Structure formats: structure tokens, C-alpha cells
Amino acid sequence: MKKILISLSLVCIMILGSIVFIVPKNSAVSAPDDDVKQVPAGNTALERLFNAGIIDGYDDGGLHPDDYLTRAQFAKLLNSAFEGEEGKDVNPDFSDVPTTHWAYDNIKKAVNRGLLVGFPDSTFRPEDNITYEQAITVVCRVLDIGNGSNYPESYISDAIDHSITDGVNALIGEAITRHQAAIIIENALNYTEGQIDDNVLGYGSNKYASGGSAFRGDAMMMEASSAEDSYVEDSGYWQGGFDVEYMPPMYNTEEYAVEAENVFKNPTTSPLSTFSIDTDTASYSNLRRFILNGQTIPKGAIRSEELINYFDYAKASTDGENPFGVKYTVASCPWNSENLLAMVTVSGEELAQPKPSNIVFLIDTSGSMYSYNKLPLVKQSLSLLLDKLSEEDTISIVTYASSTGVALEPTPASEKEKIMSVIDSLSAGGSTAGASGINLAYEQASKAKIDGNNRVILCTDGDFNVGISSEAELESLISEKRDSGIYLSVLGFGMGNYKDNKMETLAKHGNGNYAYIDNLREAKKVLVDEMPKTIYTIAKDVKIQVEFNPETVGAYRLIGYENRLLNNEDFANDAKDAGELGAGASVTVLYEIIPSDGKAQSELKYQSSVTSGSGELMTVAIRHKLPEADTSILNEYAITAGGGDEVGEDFHFACAVAELGMIVNDSEYAGTATYDSVIELARQGIGDDPYGIKCEFVQLVDLMKHR
């Protein structure tokens, strides 16, 4: 990798605690007056850089964040922000860049460094606006990331993967603004030599590497020997050995369960819709992996409800009597304007004072976990979680491969060095006795059980190949464990032999949740930013049953939740297992509704319908149990077409995500849904996006559109 040298002024200011880079001064604007520099402490990249004395303002005192950058201005930006050897000293021969041009020297330097090039007609077009993909391509060249095998998609994929585009709401073909350029360059300056500063980045920050290249597979040295695993601190690479008897598969053996899509139902004959809640998010991060790798999306890999619930929406307020609140919005359906769309959100309350935790890390150390995005990523992910746990929490470690064992007896989480020493010592090798590992982990959790949060956190690729391995057998095994009061979190890792169907089964039937960790940014999201949702349960066996009013609803369709459907009689059956709700978590449900003509009639031979005549669309009934209870509590909420919240950013964004799910799954109900309509809806709904994940969604859809 090239050496990237940040300017001396940048280094000095960073030492003082500021985040800075240099933005080119508009050639037509003189240096700002002193009073212009009195802008308050910045909330944006542009303001922060101005306050650091790095970016110039305009004569009118403004920063003009929405002004576009020209190619000439971007050349100066690059040279000011990143120092480096030119490699050659050749005067550029562009017909539209005379030596008297204000940016001639900067254009010459950028061209000689190989960062910018001209056009076939011998022009540079200095006053043309720089586009999103052009800027991203150049920054990738500066940082020496990506191979540019498919312009511009491959460069943008690499930039997303390395956090360079975090928080940038821009699309291929669009000119970028000063504000967008500020974000891109700030992200780029935080990425040097594969390392980023913990104190600089929000979402995705870690001290080893950013994005999906947390441990680079193209540089990892795997030795078929007894070499010990070791993390090479300065290089960002993982080196280690694996069992010579195990050779990784050279073909794709990933497994997904395919479910039939929910269809429209007639409320006169099927008035009830019953299902278990689902707070899993694995499908979205897995979808991101497919997109960034340019892979075809397998059938069954994407569950729409997991896409929708990956994102945060405004929470419903709780009333103090129940651990959750409910809110809803009803509006026109974006992909079928003749229909309505009802968005219902169930929000869990935050924990004021979490109880202590007894956590068992159950780590798959089989040979299939050898690669850079499996066991090495597991180690760094668990390190992030350890930083969030309290001194009252205890950690045990159980490992499984050809055999199982307790690698660490219960240890206070405050002894992080001891815990990490055990984790760091783990290496991959052997076959996968997953069921044996699950049994031992639950035994260990039971031995150390406390009056608090008892949980097993399973880290695996799901490739069980010794002992119990089928979905049915795993369901039977884990179902026996769920009444123990010990909850389960499943974290999936890797690709190629990934077994999504098995991990989803374990989480669904083991009173747990399921996330796919494709990079350290996702690990931080799941185990740091959303840690209470992941490891603290506030309500269990949460079921939803919706009754539709035939007077107002002609037909309805539940979007997603296909493998969470329950029989109607299961709703009141407290022996029937259902999903869990984590502290501060929300579950969002979408129903597409065909309005009724008001003349509801039963089509059955021996009975006829008698409707209430109310103007309600439906009633949402929710049953839940408190974590230690055996009896459920019932709450009901009436929903009308004219009530609820007004259409806002959350509704737009949830609709966009649902549309993408229908496109990806080739839904027969997709209507007018297109990638363009998904992008348009999503951009209307981005709103506050502190970690940049909604902007990332837009960029991913844009990549899909161009492939």
C-alpha cells in the first residue's frame, strides 16, 4: 500500500483533538475576513474543517455547503489534503488549462501523481463538476484500495466497504457538493495504512481496519502447518494456521430456506393474521455482502422483515404498565397507489438499570472458520463487546471443533486482558461438532446462572458436520434449552459455506436473535451501538394477531414474516414459543391493504358475515410474557385510516426498504417498484442518520441499479 502522508498542519491540529483536512479555495474568492472565522463549533465536516482553519469561506461569510465542486477545485483539494510523491514532473498538455489558469499547478500535480486524468480530446474540463463516482475513484487511488476491475461500481463497492462513503447521500452520475466532498475526504483521512482512529469515527470505528477489509483475505498467509495464529499489529493482516486435514471448499455450499411469499387474504374468510415478532437483522448485512462482492443473491437469502427492521425508526412511547408501546401510520401504498399501506411499530422500553449478565461465548473453532472474515473477525467483534460490559458481568468461553471444551471458566468482564488472552489463543482446525458445543455452553451457563441476564452468544458460520446437523434436529435440540431461562444470540460469520438456515433456526427456537457480521462496522453496530437490544430481553414469546374489518378492508397482505407465521389458535396458547424483544428494540410491521367497497359478504355456504360497521381498519392484539413469567399479557390497539402518525421520513424509508425486498425476491406484488423508486423514497426518508447506514442503503441500491 502507498504511504499516505497527512500534511503537517493536519497532524498538528489532530494532536489538539480536531478532525481536519484541507478543501480547495475557490479561485475567485479571496481569503475570508477574521469575522468569518467565528463560525460556531461545527456539527458538520465542513464546519469542523473551517473552524480548524483548513477550509476557506466565501466573501459573504458562508461556507456554501450545497455548491458543487469543479474538477479544478477537486485537484486542489486532493493535493492539499494528501501529500505524496508526484512520480514524474511533466507539464500537462490540456488545451483548456493554460499555464495562467488559477489551478494549473494543482492540476499538474494531481495528473503527475496519477490521481486525475484528462479526456481523449486533450481537454481537462477544469470547470466541469466532479461527480460522485469520479471523486470516489480518485480517493480510492489515493488510499490504494480496490482494483478498479469494473468502473465505477468496483471503486464504489470498495469505498463503501472501507467506510469512505459513510454518511454521503450521493449517487452515480451526480455532482458532489462541498459538504459531500468534506465527508468523503474526512473519512479518507481517517483511513490510512488500513487503520483508523477509535476517537474519530462513529459507526464503524475500530483500531485495526475499516469496513469489510477488517482482515484482508488477499494478503492473509495461511500455512498448512502448526503455526500459531497471530495478529500482525502493524500490517492489519491476520496470519495463522489451520488443520491440514481440513481444506476449505472451493465451491459455494451456502444454504438458505425458501419460503412462499405471503398472498392477499379476504378478511371475510380469513379475518385474522397471526405471527411471531422478529428482531433479526441478518438478511440486510448478508445482502450488503452480496452486493459489494458482485454476487447473485440466492433464493431465500433475503427476508423482508429483517431488511425493514435493520434500521431505526422513531420509537413508540411506553405507558409504564407494559414494556413496549405501539404507533402506526396508514397512507397510500407507494408501489400501488390504489392500495393502502399500514406501518405498525412496536417499541421496547430502554433499561434504566440493566441486571448483571452471565454470558457464555460459544465459539466455533472448526476448520471452516479459518478465513479472515470468520474466526479473526469473531475475536475482534467480541473485543468490542467486552468494552461495553460492566464489572458485575461474567464471561465464560466454550469452543467446539472436532471436540468441545471450556476454554475459560466464569471470569469477571473487568478482567479483559485475561479474557482476550484466551480468545486470541484460539485457532481454527478440525470438523464441526456444533450440537456438542451447544450442550456444553448451556451447561456452563446453567452452572454460573444468576438472577439477571443469562445468555449464550454463538459465533459460527453454521457449518455443522458432526453429530446433529439438520434443521429439524437442531430445532429439537435448541427447543429443549429455551425453558432454562438462558437466552441465545447467534452471530453469523463468513461466506462460501455459510448456513443461514441453521443459524436462523437456532435463534428462532432458542429464545434469541440473529445477526450476520460481515465486517467490524456491523460488529460495532450489533455489539456496541445496539448492545442492549442484542443481549437484554424485556419481553418474551411476543405474538401479534391482527383482526381486519371487512367493512373497510377488501384484502390484506403481510409483508415478510413468512417463516414466523402462527396458527390463529396459537395466539392464546402460552405454551407456543414466539419471538423476544430486546431492550430499546423496535419491530416494524407493514400490511398492504386493498380497501373494501363497504359491502362485505361471506362466500361460505353455511355461514354469513356480520360486521361491526365501525370505521376501523383493523385491531392489533399483542401478547407477551415478562422474561421470568409463564403467563402472557394481552394488549389491543385499534387502527383507523385517518388516525395514527402523519406520513414522515420513517414511513418513506420503511417503504423503500420493503420495495427493495420485493424486487430482490421477485415478488408478484411489486407493482411499480423499481430501483429508482426505492432510491427516491429512501432519500426522502434518510433524516437523521448518525451512523450513515441509511445513506449506505441508497448507495447499495444505486450499485444494484447499475449492474
N, C-alpha and C positions, 0 to 999 in steps of 0.2 A: 504494500500500500504506500502511496505517496505520503511524504511528510507534509502536513499542513501546518503552517506557521501562522499563528494569530498575531496581528500587529502588536507592537509593544504597548501602545496606548490601550488596546483591548485588554491585554494581560494585566496592566496596572489597575484598570478600573474593575476588572473581575476580582482582583485581590481585595478591593474595597467592598466587594459584595454586590456589585451591579452586574446586570446582564447586558452586553453591548455588542454592537457591530456598526460598521460604517456604511451609510447609504449615500449614493452619489448626489452631489449638489446639482440642482438644475442650472444649466449654463447661463440661463437668462436671469438668474436670481442671485443677488449679492448676499454676503453673509448676513445673518439676522442681527437685529439690534439686541442689546443686552436685555431689554424688557421682554423680548420674545422668548428668551431662555428661562423665563419664570413660570413655565408650564408646570402645573402640579404634578406630584409623583404619578407616574404613568400606570394606567391599567392595561395598556396595550403595548405590544412590542415597539410600535412606532414612538409612543410617548416615552417609554423607558430609554430608548436609544437617544432621543432628543435630549432628555434630562441628563444623560451621561455626556452630552457634548459631542455626540458622534454624528448625528444627523442634523442637517440644516433645515430651518423652516423657510417659509416664504415671506416676502415683504409685508404681507398683510397680517403676519403673526400666526398663521395657521400652518398645520402640518399637511393638510390636503391628503388625508389617507385614501380617498377614493380616486385620486388622479392616477392615470396609467403611467407605467414606466416605459420609456423608449429603449431600443436596443443600445443606444449610446449611453444612456444613463445606467443601464444594467452592466455595461462593460466597466464603468467606473465603480459601481457597487462591488463587483467581484474583486477588482484589484485592491480596493480599499479594505474589504473585509478579510481577504485571504492573501497572504504573501506567499510567494513561491518563485522558483527559478523559471525564467522565460524559456530556456532551452535553445532559443535562437534569437537573433536580432535582425529581423527582416522588415523593411518598410512595406506596409500593406499597399497593394495597388488597387484600391477601390475607386471607381470613377466618381462616387458621391461622397468621398471622405477626403477632401483636400487637407494638406498639412496645416491649414489655418482653421480647420474645424475645431471647436472647443474640446471635443472628446478624442481628437486624433491620437494623442499619446496613450490614452486608456484603451482605445480600440486596438492600437498596435500591440500593446502589452497583452491584452486578452487573446488576440489572434496568435501571437507568438507562443503563448502558453498552451495553445490548443483548446482553449475554452470556448471560443466563438469562431465561427467561420462565415464567409461571405456566400453569395449566391452565384449560380453559374454564369450570370450576365455581368460578372465582375463588379457587382454592387454590394454594399453592406447594409444599405437601407437604415441608416442610423436613427431616423425619426419614426420608423415603424414601431408599434408597441410590441414589447416582448410578450409572448404567450406563455400560458401556464406550463405546457409541455416543454417549451424551449428553455424556460428558466429551470425546471426540474432536471432536464437533461444536463445542463451546464453544471448545476450543483452536484449531481452525481459524478460528473467528471472530476470536479474539484476534490471530492471526497474519495474518488477512486472506488466507487461502489457500483455494482451492476455491470453487465456485459453488453448492453445495448443490442441484444440479438433481434429485437423487434421494436423499432422506433414507432411511436413513443411509448407504447404500452409497457415494454420491459423496464424502461427507465422509471416510469411512474410506479410500477409494481415495486421496484427496489426502493424507491423513495418512501412509499407507504410502509414497507417492511422495516425501514430503518428510522422511522419516526420523523422524516424530513418534512412530510406534509401534514403533520399533526395540527389540527385547527385551521387548515386552509380550505376555504369554501370556494374552490375553483374547478373548472372543467377543461378537458382537452379542447383546444381551439380558442379559448377565452384569453383576452389580455389580462395581465395581473396588475393589481393596484399597488400603490406604495405600502399600504397596510399588509396586503398579502405577501409582498416581497419581504417585508420586515419579519413576518412569521417564518417564512422559508429560510431566510438567512440566519435568523436566531436559532432555529432548530439545527441548521447545518453547523453553526459554530459550537453547538453543544455536542456535536458528533465529531470527534477527532480520534484517529487511530482506533476506531471501534469502541471507544469508551465515552461515557457521558457522566456528567456530574449529578450526584444524588440531589443536590440542593438547587439545581437549575430546572430540571424538567418536572412536570406534574405527572400526568398519565404516561406510563412507560418508562419512568426513570429507574435506572439501576446502574451500578458502577462498573458492570462488566461489558455490556453491549446493549444496543437498542434493537427493537423490532425482532423479526423472525431470525435474525442472524446472531442471536444471543450466543450461540456456539456454532461456528461456521463448519458446515459439513464438508465444504470443498477444501478445507485446509486441515481437517481433523486427521490425525495419523492413527490408524487402528492397527495394532500389532497382534498377530496371532501367536501370542506368547504369554508369559506370566507377568508381563509388565504391569506395574501398579497404576491405577488411574491417578491422574494429577491434573489440576487446573494450572495452566501456564499464565500466571498473573499478568505479565506484560503483553502477551500476544493476543489475548482474547480467545485462544483456542483450547480445546479440550483434547488431552491425549490419554489414551488408556488401552486396556486390553480386553479381549472377550474370549470366551471359551472356544477353543479350536474345534470342538465337536459341533458347535453351532455356527452355521453360515446364514447370514441374513437373506431373506427371499429376494430374488431378482425380478419378481413379478408382483403385481398388485393383488393382495388377498384380503383387502378391506371388506368388512361385512356391515350391511345396513338392513333394517327391517322395513319392508314396503307395506304401507297401509293404504287402503282405499280411501279416496277423498270423501269428506262429508258432502251429502247431497241436500237439496232443498226438501223440507218436510212440510206437510199440511197440518196446521195446528188443530183442525177438526178431528183428525185421526191420530195425530202424534203431537199432543199439546205440550209434552214435557221433553226437555233436553237436559240430560244429567251427565256430569263428568267430574273427574278429579282435577284439582288445580295442578299446575305445572310451573315450577320456577327454574327449570333447567335452561341453560343458555348455550349448550354445546354446539347446536346447529349453526349458530351465527359465526363463531370463531372458526368452525370447520369450513363453512362457506368461504370465509376470507382466505383460508389456506388454499382452497381450490382455485379461487380467482387469482391470487398472487402467483401461484405456480402454473397458471395457464392450463389447469386440468379440467376435464369434463366432470360435471357434477353427477355422482352416482344416484340412481333411483333410490329413494328412501332416506337419503342423507340429510335432507332439509325438512325439518318440522316447523311449520309456520309459526306456531305459538312460541317456539324458542327464539325465532328471529324477533318477533314483536317484543317479547319480554327481556331481550338482551339490553334494551335501552330504558333509561329512567324517564318517567313522566311525572307530572305534578301529583303529589300524593293526596289521597282522600283523608280527611281529618277523622280522628277517632273520638269516641264519646266517653272513654274512660271505663265503660262497662264491658266492652269487648276488645280483644287485642287487635282489631282491624276496623277500617272504615271503608265505605263504598261511595263511589261517584260515577256519573255517567254522562255521555254526550250522545245525542241522536241527530243525524244530519243526512244529507243526500250522499249516496254511495258514489265515490269518485269514478269507479270503473263501470258503473251502470247507473246513470242519473235518474232512472225511473224507480230505483230502489232506495231504501234507507239503509244506513249503517249505524248500529248501536255499539258504542265503545263503553265497556264497563270495567272499572279499575277497582280492585280490592287491595288496600294498602295495610301492611302490618305496622304496628307501633314500634318506635325505637325503644331499646332497652336503656332505662335510666342508669341501672347499675347491674351489669352482667354478673351472673354467678360464676364461680371458678370453673375451669374446664379440665377434664381428664381426656386427653387426646392421644390416640394411637395412630402414628404414621405407619400405614401398611404399604410397603414399597416393593414393587415388582423389580427384582434384580436379575431376571432371566436374560438369556442371550439376546432375545428380541428387543431388549431395552438398551442396546449398546450405543445407538446413534446419538448425534449431538442434540437432537430435539426430544430426547427421551430421558434417560437417567441423568445426564448432566443438567438438563433443564429442570428436572424434578428437584435436584439438590438446591439450585438457586431459588426455585419457587418456594420451597419450604423455609429457606433462609429468610425470605421476605415475610412469611407468616410469623416466624419466631420473633421478629422485631415488633410485632403487634400484640403479642400475648403478654399477660401480666405475670407478676411474680407468684401469684397464687395458682397459676395454671401448671399442670404437669404434662410431660411428654414421655411416651413410650415409643419404641420403634420395633416393628416386626417386618422381617423381609421374607420373600419367598422366591425360589427358583426351582431347581430340582428338589430342594428340600426347604423347610421353613425353620425360622429361628427367631428368638428375641434378641435383637441387637442392642437394645437399651431398655433397662428396667425403668419404671416411673422416675422421672427426674424433673425438678423444678425448671420451668421455662426460663428462669433467670440465669440458669447455667448454660447459656447459649454456646459458649465455646466447647463445652463437653458434648452437647447435643450435635453441634455441627461437625465435630471431630468424627463422630460415629457416622453421620451422613456422608461426609467426604470420603470415608474409607470404603464405601460401598462400590462394588464393581459389577458389571453385567456378565452373566455366563450361565449356561445350563438351560434346562427346559422350564416349563411354567406350571407349577402346581398351585394354581390360584385358589381353588377351594380350600386346600390345606392352609394357605395363608390367611384366608378369611376366618376360618375357625379359630386359628391361634390368635388373631387380632382381637376377636370378640372375647376370647378367654382372658387375654391380657387386660382389655378394657373392663371386664367384669371384676377381675381381681382388684383393680385400682378404682372401682366405681365410687363416685362421690355424690353428695347432694348438690348437684349442679349440672353442668353440661358434659355429657359423656358421648364421645364421638370417635368414630374411626374415619380417617381420611385415606382413601385408597388412591394410589398413584400408579397407573398402569397403561399399557396400550390395549389391554383386554384380550390378549392372545393367549388364552388358557389352553394348554395342550397336554396336560397330565391330570388324570382324575376327572372330576366333574367339569364339564366344559360346555354342554349345550345350554341354550337359553332356558329350557324347561327345568333342567336340573339346577341351574343357578337360581332360578326363581324360587324353587322349593327350598333350597339351602338358605337363601337370604330371608325368606319369609319366616323361617323358624327363629331368626335372630331379632326381628323387629319388635317383638314384645318384651325385649330385655331392657328397654329404656335407653338403649345405646343407638345413637343416630349415625347416619352414614353420609359422607361426602365423597363423590367419585370424581377424580381429576384425570382426564384422558390426555395422553401424550403421543406424539409421533405420527407416522404415515406409512403407507405401504402395506402393513399388516394390521392396521387399526380395526378394532372390533367394536364399533359403536353400538351394535345391537345388544351385546353382552353387558356393556357398561350402563346403558340406559335401563336395561332390565334390573341390574343390581340396585341402581339408585331408586327406580320406581317402586320396587318391592321391599326396599330396605330402609324406609323412612328417611330418604335422603335427597340430595340434589346432585346435579351432574353438570360439569363444565369441561370444555375442551381447551387445553392450554397450548396454543400454537406458538407463543413467544412470551418473553418476560413481561411485555406490556400487559398481556392478558393475565399472567400470573399476578401482577400487581393489582389489576382491576378486581380479580376474584378474591385474592387473599389479603389485600391491604385496603383498597378503597371500599370494597363491599364485604369486608370480613364478617361483620355481624350477620349479614344475610346468609353467608356460607356456613357458619358454624353454630349459630344460636337459633334454636327453634322456639317460636312463640305460640304456634298452633299446629296441631297435627290432624291427620285424617280430614282435611278440608275438602268438602264436596260442594258443588254448585248444581242447583236444579232450577231451570228457568221454565216457567209456565207462560205460554203465549196465548194472547187473547184473539180468538178467531174473528172477532168483530173488526179488529184493526190490522191484523196480520194475516195475509193470504198464504204466505210461506216463509220459512226462515232457514238459514244455513249457518251452522257454527264453523268459523274459520279456524282450522287447526284442531288440536287436541284429539286427533283420530285415535291414538293409542291410549287415551285417557278416558274414553267413554265408559260409562257405567250403565247398568240396567236401572230403570226407574225405581225399582223396589230396593236397590242398593242404597239409595239416598238416606233412608231412615234406619238402615241396618248398621248399627255401631260396630259390628264385627267385620265390616267390609273396610279394607285398607284404602287410603287415599293419600293425597299429597300433603306436604308440610309447607308451612310459611315461615320464613326466616325473619329475624328482627329487622324492621325497616324495609322489608321487601314488598314489592307490589306485583300483582298478577293482573294482566290486562286481557280482556276477552272481547272479541269482535263477532257480531252477528250481522249478516246481511239479511235484510227483510224486504219481502215483496208486500207492499201494502194491500190490505183487503178492500173489496168494494163494499164492505159492510153487510153483505148478505151471506154470512157463514152458514153452510149447510153440511151436515154429515153425509158421507157417501156410504155409510154402513147400512146393511139390510135390516138389522134388528134393533138399532138404536138411532136416535137423532140428537143433535147437539142443542143445548140450551145455553146461550151465552149471557154474561152478566150485563152487557150493554154499557160498560164503563169505557172511558176513552183511553184507558191504559193500553200500552203495547204488550207489556209482559211484567211478570213479577219474578225477581231474582231471590231465590232462597239459598242460604248458605249454612251449612252445618260444619262445626269444628269442635275439636276437643282441646282442652288445655294440655300441655306436654305430659303431665303426670296423671291425666284423667282417663277414664274409660267410657264416660257418658258424654254424648255430643250436645252442643248448644245450637239452637236454631234461631236465625235472624232472617227477616224478609224485607225486601225493598221493591217498591212499585216504580215502574219506569214508564214515562209518557213521552210522546213525540215532541211535545212542546216544553218539557221540563229539562232538568239537568243543567250541565255547563254549556256555555256557548262554544261554538266551533273555534278552536285556537290552534296553537302550534303543536300541542300533543296529538290532537286528532289528525292533523295533516301528516305528521311524521309516522304515526302508527299506521295510517292508511298506506303510506309509501312503502313501508316495510312489508305489510300484508300483500300489496301488489307484487312486490319482488318475489315473495314466496310463491304466489300463484304462477308467475312467469317461469320461475325455476322449475316448478313441479308440473308445468304444462297443464294447468287447471282448465277444465272445460268451462269454468265460471269467470275466467279472467276478463271477459268483456273487452273494454277499450284499453286495458292495461298495456303499457309499453315502457321501455327503459326511460324514454323521455318523460312520460307522465310520472314515473317513480321519482326521477330527479327533481322535477318541478314541485311535486308535493313535498319531498324531503327538504328542499331548500326553503320552502315556506314554513317548515316546522322545526328548523335547527334551533332557533332561540339560544338560550344559554347552553353552551357546550364546553364546560370547563376542561374536559379531557380530550376534546377533539374527536370523539368517536362518531358523532353524527356527521361531521364533515367527512370523516373517513368513509362512512357508508355511501355518501354521494360519490366520492372518488372511485369506490369499488364498483358501483353501478355504472359509472362512466366507462370504466375499463371493460365491463361486460358488454356494454353497448358497442364498443369499438372492436370487439373480437369476433 
